[in-house]
């Protein structure tokens, strides 16, 4: 009986993948709002939000005189900004000012955390209109 427990323990120890380093979030609600502004989407309107949805910070952009102009998601590790209303792939923003701030965010990663950066940067938010992940095929 002891041998079975030992064999089972060794099997589990060597067959279970090692857990990745847990990465502390590098972006908070306020910085997320600044990142949306750096993506040049605010223009004439007001940004509201910063609540959490599937790990992302979500912000609503209000127009000056007519309702919602957009919904934006910010990755709390990398600072990636997405427009979740821009079609099936959403829109991933890149501007020089945003890229500069994202480089500063990346510098806050420890050496061990940097091993997870690629995976974290590939995370995608959900589209607003159907709640599928950005880039998922649309239903016919």
N, C-alpha and C positions, 0 to 999 in steps of 0.2 A: 504494500500500500504506500509506503514511504517513497519507493522508487517511482511509482506512478505520479505522485505529487511532484517529485523532483523533475521528472521528465516533462510533465505538463508545464511546470514553472519555467524550465529552460526553453521549451518550445515557444511559450508566450513571450519570453524575454527577447528571443532572437528573431521572432517572426513579426513582432509589432514594430512598425516604423517609428523611428525616433521623432519626437515631437519637435516642431520648429520652435525657434526662439519667439517668445511672445514679444511683440513690438508695441511699445507705448505709442499712443496717438501723438502726432506732432502738430496737429491743427486743432484749435478750439473753435467755438462758435463765432467769436469775434474775428479771428483770423480768416475763417471761412467766408465771412461776409466781405472782408477786404479782398479776398481772392476772386470772388464773383465780380467785384468792382474792377479789379485788374484785368478781367477777361473782356472788359469794355461792353458789358451788356446792360448796365444800369441806365446810362443816358439820362433821359428825363423820366424819372420814376422813383419809387421808393421800394427798398428791399425789406422784406419782413421774414422772420423765421429763424432758422438755425435749429429746428427740431431734428430728431434722429429718425431715420427710416432705413432699415436694412443696413445699418452701419454708417450710412452717409448723412452728412448735414444737408437739410433741405431748406431752400430759400424761395420765397415767392416774390416776384417782381410785379409791382403794381404800376399801372400807367397813370399819368397825371389826371386824365379825365375819363378813362374807360377801363375798368376792371384789370384783370390779370394780364400781364404781358409775357410772363414766362415762369417756369419752375426750374430751379437749378440745384444740382447735387454737387457736393464737395467731398472728395475722399479725405477722411480725417488723418491719413498717414502720409499721403503724397501731395495733397493739395490740388489734385486734378479737378477741373471744373467741367460739368456736363450740363447741357440743356436737355432736360428730359421730355420736352415737347417737340423736339426737332426730328420727327420721323422715326423709323424703326431702328436706326443706328444711334439715335440721339446725336448731339453735336458735342464733340470734345474740343474745348477751347485751348488755343495756344496763342499767346501774345508775348512780345518781348518782356514786358513788365511782369507778366504772370510767370514766365519761364525763369526769370531772375529770382523771384520769390520762392518758386519751387526748388531751385538749386539751394537756397538758404535752408529750406525745410529738410532737404536730403542730407545736408551737412550735420543735422541734429541726430542722425542715425548712428548708433554704435557700429563697430565693425561686425559684430554678430548679427545685428538687426539688418545690416545692408544685404545679407544673404537672402532676406525675405522681400527686399524692395521690388524686385521684378514682379513677384506674385502680387504684392499689394497694389502695384501700379496697373495691373491687369484687371482689378476689380471694377465692375460696372454697376451703376445704379439701375433702377427699374424705370421704364417708360411710364409717363403719367397716364396715357390713354388706355393702356391695357395691362399694366403692372408686370409685363415681361421684362427680362433683362435687356438693356440696350444692346442692340446687335442680334437679338434673337429673331428667328423667322416670324413673320406676321401670320396670324391665322387667316385662312382663306374663307 
